C-alpha cells in the first residue's frame, strides 16, 4: 500500500505562484540551460492550470510559442502540448486571481538580498535584474522559507560575487546560470 501524502496549497493544480512562473520563464529563455532542465521545467508547468492573466503578465505564453519551434523535437512537442492544455483547461476560464504577500520581515530580508547581489555585481540595471533572478532561485531552492540555509546561501553568493571575479563575469556573460551558481553555494545540509 502506498503512503498518502498531505497536499500543500501550492501543490494544487489551480494554485499558481507567479514568482515560480517567472522563474520558469527565465529558465526557458536562458539559451545556456541544458535540454533536461528545459524538459523538467516544461513538466513542472504541465502540473499547473494558470489563468489568462498570469500567462500574459508573466510572458510565459510568448516563451512557449518560441519553444514550439525549438530544434529539439521533444522540447517543441512538449511546449505545443502545454499551450493546447492551457488553452483548453486553465486559461480559457476567467479564473479569479488572488495575490498573496509575504510578511514585512520576509519582504525586507529578500529586498536586502537583492540589494547586496546588485552591489556585488556592479550596480547596473542589468545587474539588478540578474540579482532578482538569483534571489528568487535561492528562495525557491530553500522551499520558500527564510531559513538558516537561505541566509547562508545569500552570504556565500555575495562573498563569491565580490571576491571571485571569474565567477562574477561568468554569471554576467551567461556562461554559468543562476541555478548553477545557487546549487554550488547551497549548504549541504539543505
C-alpha positions as CSV (number, residue, x, y, z in Angstrom):
1,X,0.0,0.0,0.0
2,X,1.4,3.4,-0.9
3,X,1.8,6.1,1.6
4,X,-0.5,9.1,1.3
5,X,1.0,12.5,1.4
6,X,-0.8,15.6,2.5
7,X,-1.2,18.2,-0.2
8,X,0.1,21.7,0.3
9,X,-1.6,24.8,-1.0
10,X,1.0,25.4,-3.7
11,X,0.9,21.7,-4.9
12,X,-2.8,22.1,-6.0
13,X,-3.2,22.4,-9.8
14,X,-5.2,25.6,-9.8
15,X,-2.9,27.5,-7.3
16,X,-0.2,29.3,-9.3
17,X,2.7,31.1,-7.7
18,X,3.6,33.9,-10.1
19,X,7.1,34.0,-8.9
20,X,7.6,30.4,-9.9
21,X,6.2,31.2,-13.4
22,X,8.7,34.0,-13.8
23,X,11.5,31.6,-12.6
24,X,10.4,29.0,-15.1
25,X,10.2,31.6,-17.8
26,X,13.8,32.7,-17.0
27,X,15.0,29.1,-17.2
28,X,13.2,28.6,-20.6
29,X,14.6,31.8,-22.0
30,X,18.2,31.0,-21.0
31,X,19.9,29.5,-24.0
32,X,22.7,28.0,-21.8
33,X,20.2,25.7,-20.0
34,X,20.5,22.0,-20.7
35,X,17.8,20.2,-22.6
36,X,17.0,18.1,-19.5
37,X,16.4,21.3,-17.4
38,X,14.1,22.7,-20.1
39,X,12.1,19.4,-20.3
40,X,11.9,19.2,-16.5
41,X,10.6,22.8,-16.4
42,X,8.0,22.1,-19.0
43,X,6.9,19.0,-17.0
44,X,6.6,21.3,-13.9
45,X,4.5,23.7,-15.9
46,X,2.2,20.9,-17.1
47,X,1.1,20.3,-13.5
48,X,-0.4,23.8,-13.3
49,X,-3.5,25.5,-14.7
50,X,-2.9,29.2,-14.8
51,X,-5.5,31.8,-15.8
52,X,-5.1,34.1,-18.8
53,X,-3.9,37.0,-16.6
54,X,-1.0,35.0,-15.2
55,X,0.0,33.8,-18.6
56,X,0.0,37.3,-20.1
57,X,1.5,39.1,-17.1
58,X,4.5,36.7,-16.8
59,X,5.0,36.5,-20.6
60,X,5.4,32.7,-20.4
61,X,2.9,32.3,-23.3
62,X,5.3,34.0,-25.6
63,X,8.2,31.9,-24.4
64,X,6.3,28.7,-25.0
65,X,5.4,29.9,-28.5
66,X,9.1,30.4,-29.3
67,X,9.9,26.9,-27.8
68,X,7.3,25.4,-30.1
69,X,9.8,26.0,-32.9
70,X,12.8,24.6,-30.9
71,X,15.4,22.4,-32.7
72,X,14.9,19.6,-30.2
73,X,11.6,17.9,-31.2
74,X,10.8,16.7,-27.7
75,X,11.0,20.3,-26.4
76,X,8.9,21.6,-29.2
77,X,6.3,19.0,-28.8
78,X,6.0,19.5,-25.0
79,X,5.7,23.3,-25.5
80,X,3.0,22.9,-28.1
81,X,1.2,20.3,-25.9
82,X,1.4,22.7,-22.9
83,X,-0.1,25.6,-24.9
84,X,-3.0,23.4,-26.0
85,X,-3.5,22.1,-22.4
86,X,-3.7,25.6,-21.0
87,X,-6.0,26.9,-23.8
88,X,-8.4,24.0,-23.1
89,X,-8.2,23.9,-19.3
90,X,-6.9,26.7,-17.2
91,X,-6.5,29.8,-19.4
92,X,-9.8,29.5,-21.2
93,X,-11.6,30.2,-17.9
94,X,-11.6,33.6,-16.4
95,X,-10.4,32.3,-13.0
96,X,-10.2,34.9,-10.2
97,X,-6.6,35.7,-9.1
98,X,-5.5,36.3,-5.6
99,X,-2.3,37.9,-4.6
100,X,-0.6,36.6,-1.5
101,X,2.0,38.7,0.1
102,X,4.8,37.8,2.4
103,X,5.1,39.4,5.8
104,X,7.2,42.6,6.2
105,X,10.2,40.8,7.6
106,X,10.4,38.3,4.7
107,X,10.0,41.1,2.2
108,X,12.7,43.2,3.9
109,X,15.2,40.2,4.0
110,X,14.5,39.4,0.3
111,X,14.9,43.0,-0.8
112,X,18.2,43.2,1.2
113,X,19.5,40.1,-0.6
114,X,18.7,41.6,-4.0
115,X,20.4,44.9,-3.0
116,X,23.5,43.0,-1.8
117,X,23.6,41.0,-5.0
118,X,23.2,44.1,-7.2
119,X,26.0,45.9,-5.4
120,X,28.3,42.8,-5.7
121,X,27.5,42.5,-9.4
122,X,28.3,46.2,-10.1
123,X,25.1,48.1,-9.5
124,X,23.9,48.4,-13.1
125,X,20.3,48.0,-14.2
126,X,21.0,44.6,-15.8
127,X,22.8,43.6,-12.6
128,X,19.6,44.3,-10.6
129,X,17.6,42.0,-12.9
130,X,20.2,39.3,-12.5
131,X,20.2,39.8,-8.7
132,X,16.4,39.5,-8.6
133,X,16.6,36.2,-10.6
134,X,19.3,35.0,-8.3
135,X,17.3,35.7,-5.1
136,X,14.2,34.1,-6.5
137,X,16.2,30.9,-7.3
138,X,17.6,30.8,-3.8
139,X,14.2,31.4,-2.2
140,X,12.7,28.6,-4.4
141,X,15.5,26.1,-3.6
142,X,15.1,26.9,0.2
143,X,11.5,25.9,0.0
144,X,10.2,29.5,0.1
145,X,11.5,29.9,3.6
146,X,13.8,32.5,5.1
147,X,15.8,29.8,6.9
148,X,19.4,29.4,8.0
149,X,20.1,27.7,4.7
150,X,18.6,30.8,2.8
151,X,20.7,33.3,4.8
152,X,23.9,31.2,4.4
153,X,23.5,30.9,0.7
154,X,22.9,34.6,0.3
155,X,26.0,35.4,2.3
156,X,28.1,32.9,0.4
157,X,26.9,34.1,-3.0
158,X,27.6,37.7,-2.0
159,X,31.1,36.7,-1.0
160,X,31.7,34.8,-4.3
161,X,30.4,37.7,-6.4
162,X,32.6,40.2,-4.5
163,X,35.8,38.2,-4.4
164,X,35.8,35.8,-7.3
165,X,35.9,37.9,-10.4
166,X,35.8,34.9,-12.8
167,X,32.5,33.7,-11.3
168,X,31.0,37.2,-11.4
169,X,31.9,37.7,-15.0
170,X,30.8,34.2,-16.0
171,X,27.4,34.9,-14.4
172,X,27.1,38.3,-16.1
173,X,28.1,36.8,-19.5
174,X,25.7,33.9,-19.1
175,X,28.5,31.3,-19.1
176,X,27.1,30.0,-15.8
177,X,23.3,30.0,-15.0
178,X,21.8,31.4,-11.8
179,X,20.6,28.0,-10.9
180,X,24.1,26.5,-11.2
181,X,25.6,29.2,-9.0
182,X,22.9,28.7,-6.4
183,X,23.4,24.9,-6.5
184,X,27.2,25.4,-6.0
185,X,26.7,27.7,-3.0
186,X,23.7,25.9,-1.3
187,X,24.8,24.3,2.0
188,X,24.9,20.5,2.0
189,X,22.5,20.3,5.0
190,X,19.8,21.7,2.7
